[in-house]
Each structure stands twice: as C-alpha cells, then as structure tokens.
Amino acid sequence: MITSILVGALIGAVAARIMDHKKLGCLANVLVGLSGSALGQALFGSWGPHLADMAVVPSVIGAMLLLLIIPGKKR
C-alpha cells in the first residue's frame, strides 16, 4: 500500500513536470498519479515497465490526460 502511494506520487510528479503544470503538492500528486494509473491502464492496457503493479508508461499518459482537465496556471 505504501509502495503504491509512493509510485502514485512519482507518476503524478512526472506527469505534472511533462505537462509544465503548476506544482501540485504531495497529496494532489498521489491522487493524480493513482487516478491516472487507473485511467491509463483502462485506456491503453498494461504494457511497459511495472512498479507496484502499475504500468508506468500508460499511467503517466493517463495522469497527463487528467492534468489537461485540472485547471491550473503554468509555471
């Protein structure tokens, strides 16, 4: 469980960095990362490297899709 939270935070942070989104904070990174993981794996499958039973590449793509709809200032 703790590993999943840490990987979710990492996925959220990577997606926010790629999308040049404002700094979200730890809790928001975890929520975006875990939600993006579920969305990405539902849409794109479970391919690529896995961390804590999450496919990293589809998870980051899913988190990036979520960040498109979350309002926020660019850096």
Short mmCIF file of the C-alpha atoms (twelve columns), coordinates in Angstrom:
data_MODEL
# 
_entry.id   MODEL 
# 
loop_
_atom_site.group_PDB 
_atom_site.id 
_atom_site.type_symbol 
_atom_site.label_atom_id 
_atom_site.label_alt_id 
_atom_site.label_comp_id 
_atom_site.label_asym_id 
_atom_site.label_seq_id 
_atom_site.Cartn_x 
_atom_site.Cartn_y 
_atom_site.Cartn_z 
_atom_site.pdbx_PDB_model_num 
ATOM 1  C CA . MET A 1  0.000  0.000  0.000   1 
ATOM 2  C CA . ILE A 2  2.732  2.473  0.900   1 
ATOM 3  C CA . THR A 3  4.620  1.473  -2.241  1 
ATOM 4  C CA . SER A 4  1.535  2.203  -4.337  1 
ATOM 5  C CA . ILE A 5  1.203  5.645  -2.760  1 
ATOM 6  C CA . LEU A 6  4.865  6.443  -3.412  1 
ATOM 7  C CA . VAL A 7  4.661  5.256  -7.026  1 
ATOM 8  C CA . GLY A 8  1.431  7.248  -7.475  1 
ATOM 9  C CA . ALA A 9  3.193  10.363 -6.184  1 
ATOM 10 C CA . LEU A 10 6.079  9.748  -8.581  1 
ATOM 11 C CA . ILE A 11 3.731  9.245  -11.543 1 
ATOM 12 C CA . GLY A 12 1.817  12.431 -10.662 1 
ATOM 13 C CA . ALA A 13 5.015  14.440 -10.301 1 
ATOM 14 C CA . VAL A 14 6.415  13.175 -13.610 1 
ATOM 15 C CA . ALA A 15 3.158  13.947 -15.436 1 
ATOM 16 C CA . ALA A 16 2.987  17.444 -13.915 1 
ATOM 17 C CA . ARG A 17 6.586  18.078 -14.937 1 
ATOM 18 C CA . ILE A 18 5.985  16.893 -18.511 1 
ATOM 19 C CA . MET A 19 2.799  18.972 -18.813 1 
ATOM 20 C CA . ASP A 20 4.563  22.004 -17.252 1 
ATOM 21 C CA . HIS A 21 1.694  22.204 -14.764 1 
ATOM 22 C CA . LYS A 22 1.932  24.228 -11.573 1 
ATOM 23 C CA . LYS A 23 3.341  22.498 -8.531  1 
ATOM 24 C CA . LEU A 24 0.508  20.342 -7.218  1 
ATOM 25 C CA . GLY A 25 1.710  19.272 -3.807  1 
ATOM 26 C CA . CYS A 26 2.165  15.794 -2.382  1 
ATOM 27 C CA . LEU A 27 -1.466 14.816 -1.893  1 
ATOM 28 C CA . ALA A 28 -2.513 16.078 -5.324  1 
ATOM 29 C CA . ASN A 29 0.410  14.220 -6.939  1 
ATOM 30 C CA . VAL A 30 -0.709 10.999 -5.261  1 
ATOM 31 C CA . LEU A 31 -4.333 11.484 -6.326  1 
ATOM 32 C CA . VAL A 32 -3.436 12.380 -9.912  1 
ATOM 33 C CA . GLY A 33 -0.911 9.544  -10.100 1 
ATOM 34 C CA . LEU A 34 -3.250 6.845  -8.791  1 
ATOM 35 C CA . SER A 35 -6.247 8.094  -10.782 1 
ATOM 36 C CA . GLY A 36 -4.109 8.499  -13.872 1 
ATOM 37 C CA . SER A 37 -2.810 4.982  -13.419 1 
ATOM 38 C CA . ALA A 38 -6.331 3.574  -13.366 1 
ATOM 39 C CA . LEU A 39 -7.369 5.682  -16.362 1 
ATOM 40 C CA . GLY A 40 -4.233 4.996  -18.376 1 
ATOM 41 C CA . GLN A 41 -4.320 1.259  -17.836 1 
ATOM 42 C CA . ALA A 42 -8.043 1.137  -18.673 1 
ATOM 43 C CA . LEU A 43 -7.477 3.031  -21.928 1 
ATOM 44 C CA . PHE A 44 -4.063 1.787  -23.038 1 
ATOM 45 C CA . GLY A 45 -3.574 -1.564 -21.318 1 
ATOM 46 C CA . SER A 46 -0.815 -2.775 -19.073 1 
ATOM 47 C CA . TRP A 47 2.391  -2.665 -21.088 1 
ATOM 48 C CA . GLY A 48 5.880  -1.424 -20.354 1 
ATOM 49 C CA . PRO A 49 7.718  -1.471 -17.047 1 
ATOM 50 C CA . HIS A 50 5.731  -2.045 -13.862 1 
ATOM 51 C CA . LEU A 51 6.179  -0.569 -10.399 1 
ATOM 52 C CA . ALA A 52 3.846  -1.628 -7.585  1 
ATOM 53 C CA . ASP A 53 1.605  -3.406 -10.130 1 
ATOM 54 C CA . MET A 54 1.185  -0.185 -12.135 1 
ATOM 55 C CA . ALA A 55 2.287  0.011  -15.751 1 
ATOM 56 C CA . VAL A 56 4.417  3.147  -15.715 1 
ATOM 57 C CA . VAL A 57 4.013  4.444  -19.280 1 
ATOM 58 C CA . PRO A 58 0.201  4.134  -19.543 1 
ATOM 59 C CA . SER A 59 -0.079 5.519  -16.006 1 
ATOM 60 C CA . VAL A 60 1.902  8.649  -16.853 1 
ATOM 61 C CA . ILE A 61 -0.147 9.134  -20.030 1 
ATOM 62 C CA . GLY A 62 -3.364 8.775  -18.018 1 
ATOM 63 C CA . ALA A 63 -2.123 11.266 -15.424 1 
ATOM 64 C CA . MET A 64 -1.252 13.695 -18.213 1 
ATOM 65 C CA . LEU A 65 -4.805 13.364 -19.558 1 
ATOM 66 C CA . LEU A 66 -6.167 14.183 -16.098 1 
ATOM 67 C CA . LEU A 67 -3.933 17.244 -15.871 1 
ATOM 68 C CA . LEU A 68 -5.455 18.537 -19.099 1 
ATOM 69 C CA . ILE A 69 -8.797 18.931 -17.344 1 
ATOM 70 C CA . ILE A 70 -7.475 20.170 -13.987 1 
ATOM 71 C CA . PRO A 71 -7.339 23.957 -14.014 1 
ATOM 72 C CA . GLY A 72 -4.043 25.440 -13.040 1 
ATOM 73 C CA . LYS A 73 -1.528 28.026 -14.030 1 
ATOM 74 C CA . LYS A 74 1.516  27.061 -15.984 1 
ATOM 75 C CA . ARG A 75 4.800  27.797 -14.300 1 
# 
